[in-house]
């Protein structure tokens, strides 16, 4: 199979749940490469990425708040 055929085959596949999670985590860490970004914009649905980003942001914020409260409580 040639590179062009592989590329066309990948373009036809829908983006799965784990690919969306991987892309959201990559964006939050700042390591998203241009090939993934192009794939996400071409074949992804914005609302799935938005929802994933909001969920991850809330989890991150909640985790940080819990960590700070735990550390502040153990200091006293």
N, CA, C and O atoms as a CHARMM CRD file, in Angstrom:
* protein
*
  304
    1    1 UNK  N      0.84500  -1.17200   0.00000 PROA 1      0.00000
    2    1 UNK  CA     0.00000   0.00000   0.00000 PROA 1      0.00000
    3    1 UNK  C      0.89400   1.24000   0.00000 PROA 1      0.00000
    4    1 UNK  O      1.83300   1.33700   0.78900 PROA 1      0.00000
    5    2 UNK  N      0.59800   2.16500  -0.87500 PROA 2      0.00000
    6    2 UNK  CA     1.41500   3.37200  -0.95800 PROA 2      0.00000
    7    2 UNK  C      1.04300   4.34600   0.14500 PROA 2      0.00000
    8    2 UNK  O      0.01800   4.20500   0.81200 PROA 2      0.00000
    9    3 UNK  N      1.90600   5.33800   0.31800 PROA 3      0.00000
   10    3 UNK  CA     1.65800   6.34400   1.35400 PROA 3      0.00000
   11    3 UNK  C      0.35900   7.10300   1.09300 PROA 3      0.00000
   12    3 UNK  O     -0.38400   7.41900   2.02200 PROA 3      0.00000
   13    4 UNK  N      0.09400   7.39000  -0.17700 PROA 4      0.00000
   14    4 UNK  CA    -1.11700   8.13100  -0.51400 PROA 4      0.00000
   15    4 UNK  C     -2.36300   7.30400  -0.20100 PROA 4      0.00000
   16    4 UNK  O     -3.36200   7.84500   0.27300 PROA 4      0.00000
   17    5 UNK  N     -2.31000   6.00800  -0.46100 PROA 5      0.00000
   18    5 UNK  CA    -3.44600   5.13200  -0.16400 PROA 5      0.00000
   19    5 UNK  C     -3.66100   5.02100   1.33800 PROA 5      0.00000
   20    5 UNK  O     -4.80200   5.01500   1.80100 PROA 5      0.00000
   21    6 UNK  N     -2.57000   4.93300   2.10600 PROA 6      0.00000
   22    6 UNK  CA    -2.69200   4.89000   3.56900 PROA 6      0.00000
   23    6 UNK  C     -3.30400   6.18100   4.09600 PROA 6      0.00000
   24    6 UNK  O     -4.14200   6.16000   4.99800 PROA 6      0.00000
   25    7 UNK  N     -2.88000   7.30400   3.52600 PROA 7      0.00000
   26    7 UNK  CA    -3.39400   8.59700   3.95900 PROA 7      0.00000
   27    7 UNK  C     -4.89000   8.71700   3.67100 PROA 7      0.00000
   28    7 UNK  O     -5.64500   9.21700   4.50400 PROA 7      0.00000
   29    8 UNK  N     -5.31600   8.26300   2.50200 PROA 8      0.00000
   30    8 UNK  CA    -6.73700   8.31900   2.16200 PROA 8      0.00000
   31    8 UNK  C     -7.54800   7.38500   3.05600 PROA 8      0.00000
   32    8 UNK  O     -8.67000   7.71300   3.44200 PROA 8      0.00000
   33    9 UNK  N     -6.98500   6.22600   3.38700 PROA 9      0.00000
   34    9 UNK  CA    -7.67000   5.28700   4.26900 PROA 9      0.00000
   35    9 UNK  C     -7.83700   5.89300   5.66000 PROA 9      0.00000
   36    9 UNK  O     -8.88900   5.72900   6.27700 PROA 9      0.00000
   37   10 UNK  N     -6.82000   6.58700   6.16300 PROA 10     0.00000
   38   10 UNK  CA    -6.90800   7.22500   7.46800 PROA 10     0.00000
   39   10 UNK  C     -7.91800   8.36400   7.45700 PROA 10     0.00000
   40   10 UNK  O     -8.59800   8.59500   8.45700 PROA 10     0.00000
   41   11 UNK  N     -8.02500   9.07700   6.34000 PROA 11     0.00000
   42   11 UNK  CA    -8.95900  10.19000   6.25600 PROA 11     0.00000
   43   11 UNK  C    -10.39900   9.71800   6.31800 PROA 11     0.00000
   44   11 UNK  O    -11.26900  10.46300   6.76900 PROA 11     0.00000
   45   12 UNK  N    -10.67000   8.49900   5.87600 PROA 12     0.00000
   46   12 UNK  CA   -12.02900   7.99300   5.86300 PROA 12     0.00000
   47   12 UNK  C    -12.46400   7.47900   7.23000 PROA 12     0.00000
   48   12 UNK  O    -13.66400   7.39000   7.48900 PROA 12     0.00000
   49   13 UNK  N    -11.54100   7.14300   8.10000 PROA 13     0.00000
   50   13 UNK  CA   -11.88200   6.63000   9.41800 PROA 13     0.00000
   51   13 UNK  C    -12.39400   7.76000  10.30300 PROA 13     0.00000
   52   13 UNK  O    -11.81800   8.84800  10.31800 PROA 13     0.00000
   53   14 UNK  N    -13.47200   7.50700  11.03900 PROA 14     0.00000
   54   14 UNK  CA   -13.92500   8.53600  11.99100 PROA 14     0.00000
   55   14 UNK  C    -12.98500   8.59300  13.18500 PROA 14     0.00000
   56   14 UNK  O    -12.30300   7.62000  13.50800 PROA 14     0.00000
   57   15 UNK  N    -12.96300   9.73200  13.82100 PROA 15     0.00000
   58   15 UNK  CA   -12.10500   9.91100  14.98400 PROA 15     0.00000
   59   15 UNK  C    -12.81000   9.29700  16.18200 PROA 15     0.00000
   60   15 UNK  O    -13.96800   9.61300  16.45600 PROA 15     0.00000
   61   16 UNK  N    -12.11400   8.42200  16.89400 PROA 16     0.00000
   62   16 UNK  CA   -12.69900   7.71200  18.01900 PROA 16     0.00000
   63   16 UNK  C    -12.55000   8.45200  19.33900 PROA 16     0.00000
   64   16 UNK  O    -11.91200   9.50100  19.42200 PROA 16     0.00000
   65   17 UNK  N    -13.15700   7.87600  20.36300 PROA 17     0.00000
   66   17 UNK  CA   -13.15200   8.46100  21.69600 PROA 17     0.00000
   67   17 UNK  C    -11.73300   8.65700  22.21900 PROA 17     0.00000
   68   17 UNK  O    -11.40100   9.73300  22.71800 PROA 17     0.00000
   69   18 UNK  N    -10.89700   7.63600  22.11200 PROA 18     0.00000
   70   18 UNK  CA    -9.54000   7.73400  22.65200 PROA 18     0.00000
   71   18 UNK  C     -8.68400   8.71400  21.86500 PROA 18     0.00000
   72   18 UNK  O     -7.77700   9.32200  22.43200 PROA 18     0.00000
   73   19 UNK  N     -8.94500   8.88200  20.58500 PROA 19     0.00000
   74   19 UNK  CA    -8.22800   9.89600  19.80600 PROA 19     0.00000
   75   19 UNK  C     -8.59800  11.30000  20.27200 PROA 19     0.00000
   76   19 UNK  O     -7.74800  12.19000  20.30700 PROA 19     0.00000
   77   20 UNK  N     -9.86600  11.49800  20.63000 PROA 20     0.00000
   78   20 UNK  CA   -10.30500  12.79600  21.13200 PROA 20     0.00000
   79   20 UNK  C     -9.66300  13.06800  22.48500 PROA 20     0.00000
   80   20 UNK  O     -9.16600  14.16800  22.72800 PROA 20     0.00000
   81   21 UNK  N     -9.66900  12.06400  23.37400 PROA 21     0.00000
   82   21 UNK  CA    -9.04400  12.22100  24.69000 PROA 21     0.00000
   83   21 UNK  C     -7.55900  12.52500  24.53000 PROA 21     0.00000
   84   21 UNK  O     -7.02200  13.40700  25.20000 PROA 21     0.00000
   85   22 UNK  N     -6.90400  11.79200  23.64300 PROA 22     0.00000
   86   22 UNK  CA    -5.47600  12.00700  23.38900 PROA 22     0.00000
   87   22 UNK  C     -5.21900  13.42000  22.87500 PROA 22     0.00000
   88   22 UNK  O     -4.26400  14.06800  23.30200 PROA 22     0.00000
   89   23 UNK  N     -6.05100  13.89500  21.97500 PROA 23     0.00000
   90   23 UNK  CA    -5.86700  15.23800  21.43100 PROA 23     0.00000
   91   23 UNK  C     -6.09500  16.31000  22.49500 PROA 23     0.00000
   92   23 UNK  O     -5.34600  17.28400  22.56700 PROA 23     0.00000
   93   24 UNK  N     -7.12700  16.13200  23.32000 PROA 24     0.00000
   94   24 UNK  CA    -7.40700  17.11200  24.37500 PROA 24     0.00000
   95   24 UNK  C     -6.24800  17.16900  25.36800 PROA 24     0.00000
   96   24 UNK  O     -5.81700  18.25500  25.75600 PROA 24     0.00000
   97   25 UNK  N     -5.74300  16.01000  25.77900 PROA 25     0.00000
   98   25 UNK  CA    -4.61500  15.99300  26.72000 PROA 25     0.00000
   99   25 UNK  C     -3.36200  16.59500  26.09100 PROA 25     0.00000
  100   25 UNK  O     -2.60700  17.30300  26.75700 PROA 25     0.00000
  101   26 UNK  N     -3.14300  16.31400  24.81600 PROA 26     0.00000
  102   26 UNK  CA    -1.98500  16.88100  24.12400 PROA 26     0.00000
  103   26 UNK  C     -2.05700  18.39300  24.05500 PROA 26     0.00000
  104   26 UNK  O     -1.04500  19.07500  24.22100 PROA 26     0.00000
  105   27 UNK  N     -3.24600  18.92000  23.81200 PROA 27     0.00000
  106   27 UNK  CA    -3.42000  20.37100  23.74800 PROA 27     0.00000
  107   27 UNK  C     -3.16200  20.99100  25.11600 PROA 27     0.00000
  108   27 UNK  O     -2.49400  22.02100  25.20900 PROA 27     0.00000
  109   28 UNK  N     -3.68200  20.37800  26.17700 PROA 28     0.00000
  110   28 UNK  CA    -3.46500  20.92800  27.51900 PROA 28     0.00000
  111   28 UNK  C     -1.99200  20.89600  27.90700 PROA 28     0.00000
  112   28 UNK  O     -1.52300  21.77600  28.62900 PROA 28     0.00000
  113   29 UNK  N     -1.25700  19.88900  27.43600 PROA 29     0.00000
  114   29 UNK  CA     0.16400  19.80000  27.75100 PROA 29     0.00000
  115   29 UNK  C      1.02100  20.60600  26.78100 PROA 29     0.00000
  116   29 UNK  O      2.20300  20.83300  27.03800 PROA 29     0.00000
  117   30 UNK  N      0.43100  21.03900  25.66900 PROA 30     0.00000
  118   30 UNK  CA     1.15200  21.85000  24.69800 PROA 30     0.00000
  119   30 UNK  C      2.04500  21.05800  23.77100 PROA 30     0.00000
  120   30 UNK  O      3.04200  21.58300  23.27700 PROA 30     0.00000
  121   31 UNK  N      1.70600  19.79600  23.52400 PROA 31     0.00000
  122   31 UNK  CA     2.55400  18.96000  22.67400 PROA 31     0.00000
  123   31 UNK  C      1.81200  18.46000  21.43100 PROA 31     0.00000
  124   31 UNK  O      2.23400  17.47500  20.82600 PROA 31     0.00000
  125   32 UNK  N      0.73400  19.10600  21.04600 PROA 32     0.00000
  126   32 UNK  CA    -0.03900  18.70400  19.86600 PROA 32     0.00000
  127   32 UNK  C      0.76300  19.03100  18.61700 PROA 32     0.00000
  128   32 UNK  O      1.22500  20.16100  18.46000 PROA 32     0.00000
  129   33 UNK  N      0.93500  18.05900  17.72500 PROA 33     0.00000
  130   33 UNK  CA     1.67000  18.34200  16.49400 PROA 33     0.00000
  131   33 UNK  C      0.71000  18.77500  15.39300 PROA 33     0.00000
  132   33 UNK  O     -0.50400  18.62300  15.52900 PROA 33     0.00000
  133   34 UNK  N      1.24100  19.30400  14.32400 PROA 34     0.00000
  134   34 UNK  CA     0.39600  19.89100  13.26900 PROA 34     0.00000
  135   34 UNK  C     -0.41400  18.83400  12.53000 PROA 34     0.00000
  136   34 UNK  O     -1.52600  19.12000  12.08700 PROA 34     0.00000
  137   35 UNK  N      0.11300  17.62300  12.38500 PROA 35     0.00000
  138   35 UNK  CA    -0.63300  16.57100  11.68300 PROA 35     0.00000
  139   35 UNK  C     -1.90600  16.20400  12.45100 PROA 35     0.00000
  140   35 UNK  O     -2.97200  16.04400  11.85500 PROA 35     0.00000
  141   36 UNK  N     -1.79000  16.07500  13.76300 PROA 36     0.00000
  142   36 UNK  CA    -2.97700  15.77200  14.57300 PROA 36     0.00000
  143   36 UNK  C     -3.96700  16.92600  14.55300 PROA 36     0.00000
  144   36 UNK  O     -5.17700  16.71500  14.46700 PROA 36     0.00000
  145   37 UNK  N     -3.45300  18.13500  14.63100 PROA 37     0.00000
  146   37 UNK  CA    -4.32400  19.30400  14.62000 PROA 37     0.00000
  147   37 UNK  C     -5.11400  19.36600  13.31900 PROA 37     0.00000
  148   37 UNK  O     -6.31500  19.63300  13.33300 PROA 37     0.00000
  149   38 UNK  N     -4.44700  19.12200  12.20000 PROA 38     0.00000
  150   38 UNK  CA    -5.13700  19.11700  10.90800 PROA 38     0.00000
  151   38 UNK  C     -6.18400  18.01100  10.85900 PROA 38     0.00000
  152   38 UNK  O     -7.29000  18.22800  10.36500 PROA 38     0.00000
  153   39 UNK  N     -5.84600  16.82700  11.36700 PROA 39     0.00000
  154   39 UNK  CA    -6.80400  15.71400  11.39500 PROA 39     0.00000
  155   39 UNK  C     -8.02200  16.08000  12.24000 PROA 39     0.00000
  156   39 UNK  O     -9.15900  15.80200  11.85800 PROA 39     0.00000
  157   40 UNK  N     -7.77600  16.69800  13.37700 PROA 40     0.00000
  158   40 UNK  CA    -8.87500  17.07600  14.26000 PROA 40     0.00000
  159   40 UNK  C     -9.79700  18.09800  13.59600 PROA 40     0.00000
  160   40 UNK  O    -11.01900  17.98900  13.69600 PROA 40     0.00000
  161   41 UNK  N     -9.21500  19.08800  12.92100 PROA 41     0.00000
  162   41 UNK  CA   -10.03400  20.11700  12.28200 PROA 41     0.00000
  163   41 UNK  C    -10.79300  19.57000  11.07700 PROA 41     0.00000
  164   41 UNK  O    -11.91700  19.99300  10.80900 PROA 41     0.00000
  165   42 UNK  N    -10.19000  18.63800  10.35600 PROA 42     0.00000
  166   42 UNK  CA   -10.84000  18.10000   9.16200 PROA 42     0.00000
  167   42 UNK  C    -11.94500  17.09900   9.50300 PROA 42     0.00000
  168   42 UNK  O    -13.02100  17.13400   8.90700 PROA 42     0.00000
  169   43 UNK  N    -11.68500  16.21900  10.45000 PROA 43     0.00000
  170   43 UNK  CA   -12.58200  15.08800  10.66600 PROA 43     0.00000
  171   43 UNK  C    -13.27400  15.07900  12.01400 PROA 43     0.00000
  172   43 UNK  O    -14.18900  14.28400  12.23000 PROA 43     0.00000
  173   44 UNK  N    -12.86500  15.93100  12.91100 PROA 44     0.00000
  174   44 UNK  CA   -13.44100  15.93000  14.24600 PROA 44     0.00000
  175   44 UNK  C    -14.66000  16.82100  14.33900 PROA 44     0.00000
  176   44 UNK  O    -14.89300  17.68100  13.48900 PROA 44     0.00000
  177   45 UNK  N    -15.42700  16.60100  15.38100 PROA 45     0.00000
  178   45 UNK  CA   -16.59500  17.42000  15.65800 PROA 45     0.00000
  179   45 UNK  C    -16.23400  18.35300  16.81500 PROA 45     0.00000
  180   45 UNK  O    -15.81000  17.89600  17.87700 PROA 45     0.00000
  181   46 UNK  N    -16.39900  19.63800  16.61000 PROA 46     0.00000
  182   46 UNK  CA   -15.95800  20.63300  17.58900 PROA 46     0.00000
  183   46 UNK  C    -16.55900  20.39400  18.96200 PROA 46     0.00000
  184   46 UNK  O    -15.87400  20.53100  19.97600 PROA 46     0.00000
  185   47 UNK  N    -17.83700  20.03900  19.00200 PROA 47     0.00000
  186   47 UNK  CA   -18.48900  19.92800  20.30600 PROA 47     0.00000
  187   47 UNK  C    -17.88000  18.81400  21.15500 PROA 47     0.00000
  188   47 UNK  O    -17.86700  18.92600  22.38100 PROA 47     0.00000
  189   48 UNK  N    -17.37700  17.74500  20.54000 PROA 48     0.00000
  190   48 UNK  CA   -16.73500  16.67600  21.31600 PROA 48     0.00000
  191   48 UNK  C    -15.42800  17.16100  21.94400 PROA 48     0.00000
  192   48 UNK  O    -15.12300  16.83900  23.09300 PROA 48     0.00000
  193   49 UNK  N    -14.66900  17.93200  21.18500 PROA 49     0.00000
  194   49 UNK  CA   -13.41700  18.47700  21.71500 PROA 49     0.00000
  195   49 UNK  C    -13.69400  19.52300  22.79400 PROA 49     0.00000
  196   49 UNK  O    -12.97800  19.59500  23.79200 PROA 49     0.00000
  197   50 UNK  N    -14.72600  20.32700  22.59100 PROA 50     0.00000
  198   50 UNK  CA   -15.08700  21.34600  23.57400 PROA 50     0.00000
  199   50 UNK  C    -15.52500  20.68600  24.88000 PROA 50     0.00000
  200   50 UNK  O    -15.07600  21.07600  25.95800 PROA 50     0.00000
  201   51 UNK  N    -16.39300  19.69800  24.78400 PROA 51     0.00000
  202   51 UNK  CA   -16.86300  18.99300  25.98300 PROA 51     0.00000
  203   51 UNK  C    -15.69700  18.30800  26.68900 PROA 51     0.00000
  204   51 UNK  O    -15.59100  18.36500  27.91400 PROA 51     0.00000
  205   52 UNK  N    -14.82500  17.66100  25.92200 PROA 52     0.00000
  206   52 UNK  CA   -13.64500  17.01800  26.51200 PROA 52     0.00000
  207   52 UNK  C    -12.74100  18.02200  27.21100 PROA 52     0.00000
  208   52 UNK  O    -12.22100  17.74500  28.29200 PROA 52     0.00000
  209   53 UNK  N    -12.55400  19.18100  26.60300 PROA 53     0.00000
  210   53 UNK  CA   -11.72500  20.20700  27.20800 PROA 53     0.00000
  211   53 UNK  C    -12.32500  20.76300  28.48600 PROA 53     0.00000
  212   53 UNK  O    -11.61000  21.00900  29.45700 PROA 53     0.00000
  213   54 UNK  N    -13.63700  20.96300  28.48800 PROA 54     0.00000
  214   54 UNK  CA   -14.31400  21.46500  29.68500 PROA 54     0.00000
  215   54 UNK  C    -14.22000  20.43500  30.81100 PROA 54     0.00000
  216   54 UNK  O    -13.92100  20.78700  31.95200 PROA 54     0.00000
  217   55 UNK  N    -14.47500  19.16700  30.49300 PROA 55     0.00000
  218   55 UNK  CA   -14.39500  18.11200  31.51000 PROA 55     0.00000
  219   55 UNK  C    -12.99100  18.02900  32.08600 PROA 55     0.00000
  220   55 UNK  O    -12.81700  17.94700  33.30100 PROA 55     0.00000
  221   56 UNK  N    -11.98200  18.05000  31.20600 PROA 56     0.00000
  222   56 UNK  CA   -10.60800  17.97300  31.68900 PROA 56     0.00000
  223   56 UNK  C    -10.25300  19.19800  32.53200 PROA 56     0.00000
  224   56 UNK  O     -9.59000  19.07600  33.56200 PROA 56     0.00000
  225   57 UNK  N    -10.69500  20.37400  32.09500 PROA 57     0.00000
  226   57 UNK  CA   -10.41800  21.59100  32.85300 PROA 57     0.00000
  227   57 UNK  C    -11.04400  21.56700  34.24000 PROA 57     0.00000
  228   57 UNK  O    -10.41100  21.96700  35.21800 PROA 57     0.00000
  229   58 UNK  N    -12.28400  21.10000  34.32700 PROA 58     0.00000
  230   58 UNK  CA   -12.96200  20.99900  35.62600 PROA 58     0.00000
  231   58 UNK  C    -12.24700  19.98900  36.51700 PROA 58     0.00000
  232   58 UNK  O    -12.04400  20.24800  37.70300 PROA 58     0.00000
  233   59 UNK  N    -11.86200  18.84000  35.95800 PROA 59     0.00000
  234   59 UNK  CA   -11.14000  17.83500  36.74700 PROA 59     0.00000
  235   59 UNK  C     -9.79500  18.37100  37.23500 PROA 59     0.00000
  236   59 UNK  O     -9.40900  18.14000  38.38100 PROA 59     0.00000
  237   60 UNK  N     -9.09000  19.08100  36.37000 PROA 60     0.00000
  238   60 UNK  CA    -7.80600  19.65400  36.74700 PROA 60     0.00000
  239   60 UNK  C     -7.97400  20.69000  37.85600 PROA 60     0.00000
  240   60 UNK  O     -7.22500  20.68000  38.83200 PROA 60     0.00000
  241   61 UNK  N     -8.93700  21.56700  37.71200 PROA 61     0.00000
  242   61 UNK  CA    -9.19000  22.59900  38.71700 PROA 61     0.00000
  243   61 UNK  C     -9.61900  21.97800  40.04700 PROA 61     0.00000
  244   61 UNK  O     -9.15100  22.39600  41.10600 PROA 61     0.00000
  245   62 UNK  N    -10.49500  20.99600  39.99400 PROA 62     0.00000
  246   62 UNK  CA   -10.94600  20.31300  41.21000 PROA 62     0.00000
  247   62 UNK  C     -9.78100  19.60700  41.90100 PROA 62     0.00000
  248   62 UNK  O     -9.65300  19.65200  43.12500 PROA 62     0.00000
  249   63 UNK  N     -8.94500  18.96400  41.11500 PROA 63     0.00000
  250   63 UNK  CA    -7.77700  18.29500  41.67900 PROA 63     0.00000
  251   63 UNK  C     -6.81400  19.26900  42.35100 PROA 63     0.00000
  252   63 UNK  O     -6.28800  18.99100  43.42900 PROA 63     0.00000
  253   64 UNK  N     -6.59200  20.40000  41.71400 PROA 64     0.00000
  254   64 UNK  CA    -5.69800  21.40300  42.30200 PROA 64     0.00000
  255   64 UNK  C     -6.28000  21.99300  43.58700 PROA 64     0.00000
  256   64 UNK  O     -5.55400  22.21300  44.55600 PROA 64     0.00000
  257   65 UNK  N     -7.58400  22.24800  43.59300 PROA 65     0.00000
  258   65 UNK  CA    -8.22600  22.76500  44.80300 PROA 65     0.00000
  259   65 UNK  C     -8.10500  21.75900  45.93700 PROA 65     0.00000
  260   65 UNK  O     -7.77200  22.13400  47.06200 PROA 65     0.00000
  261   66 UNK  N     -8.37000  20.48800  45.65900 PROA 66     0.00000
  262   66 UNK  CA    -8.25400  19.44400  46.68600 PROA 66     0.00000
  263   66 UNK  C     -6.81500  19.33000  47.19400 PROA 66     0.00000
  264   66 UNK  O     -6.59300  19.16700  48.39300 PROA 66     0.00000
  265   67 UNK  N     -5.84800  19.41400  46.29300 PROA 67     0.00000
  266   67 UNK  CA    -4.44400  19.31600  46.68000 PROA 67     0.00000
  267   67 UNK  C     -4.04700  20.48000  47.59100 PROA 67     0.00000
  268   67 UNK  O     -3.37100  20.28300  48.60100 PROA 67     0.00000
  269   68 UNK  N     -4.46600  21.68000  47.23200 PROA 68     0.00000
  270   68 UNK  CA    -4.13500  22.85700  48.04300 PROA 68     0.00000
  271   68 UNK  C     -4.79500  22.76000  49.41100 PROA 68     0.00000
  272   68 UNK  O     -4.16500  23.09200  50.41600 PROA 68     0.00000
  273   69 UNK  N     -6.03900  22.31800  49.47700 PROA 69     0.00000
  274   69 UNK  CA    -6.72500  22.18400  50.75500 PROA 69     0.00000
  275   69 UNK  C     -6.06100  21.11900  51.60700 PROA 69     0.00000
  276   69 UNK  O     -5.95600  21.28600  52.82200 PROA 69     0.00000
  277   70 UNK  N     -5.61600  20.04100  51.00900 PROA 70     0.00000
  278   70 UNK  CA    -4.93100  18.98300  51.74100 PROA 70     0.00000
  279   70 UNK  C     -3.60100  19.48300  52.31400 PROA 70     0.00000
  280   70 UNK  O     -3.27600  19.23300  53.47500 PROA 70     0.00000
  281   71 UNK  N     -2.84200  20.19100  51.47600 PROA 71     0.00000
  282   71 UNK  CA    -1.54800  20.71900  51.92400 PROA 71     0.00000
  283   71 UNK  C     -1.74800  21.78700  52.99400 PROA 71     0.00000
  284   71 UNK  O     -1.02000  21.81100  53.98700 PROA 71     0.00000
  285   72 UNK  N     -2.72200  22.66300  52.80500 PROA 72     0.00000
  286   72 UNK  CA    -2.98800  23.71400  53.78200 PROA 72     0.00000
  287   72 UNK  C     -3.47900  23.12300  55.10300 PROA 72     0.00000
  288   72 UNK  O     -3.16600  23.65200  56.16900 PROA 72     0.00000
  289   73 UNK  N     -4.23100  22.05000  55.04300 PROA 73     0.00000
  290   73 UNK  CA    -4.71700  21.39600  56.25300 PROA 73     0.00000
  291   73 UNK  C     -3.63900  20.65800  57.00800 PROA 73     0.00000
  292   73 UNK  O     -3.69800  20.56300  58.23400 PROA 73     0.00000
  293   74 UNK  N     -2.65100  20.13200  56.29800 PROA 74     0.00000
  294   74 UNK  CA    -1.58400  19.38400  56.96300 PROA 74     0.00000
  295   74 UNK  C     -0.52200  20.29700  57.55500 PROA 74     0.00000
  296   74 UNK  O      0.27800  19.84300  58.37200 PROA 74     0.00000
  297   75 UNK  N     -0.48800  21.55900  57.17300 PROA 75     0.00000
  298   75 UNK  CA     0.49100  22.49800  57.69500 PROA 75     0.00000
  299   75 UNK  C      0.10900  22.95400  59.09800 PROA 75     0.00000
  300   75 UNK  O      0.98700  23.18400  59.93000 PROA 75     0.00000
  301   76 UNK  N     -1.16000  23.08600  59.36900 PROA 76     0.00000
  302   76 UNK  CA    -1.60900  23.61500  60.65500 PROA 76     0.00000
  303   76 UNK  C     -1.36500  22.67000  61.75600 PROA 76     0.00000
  304   76 UNK  O     -1.68700  22.96600  62.90700 PROA 76     0.00000
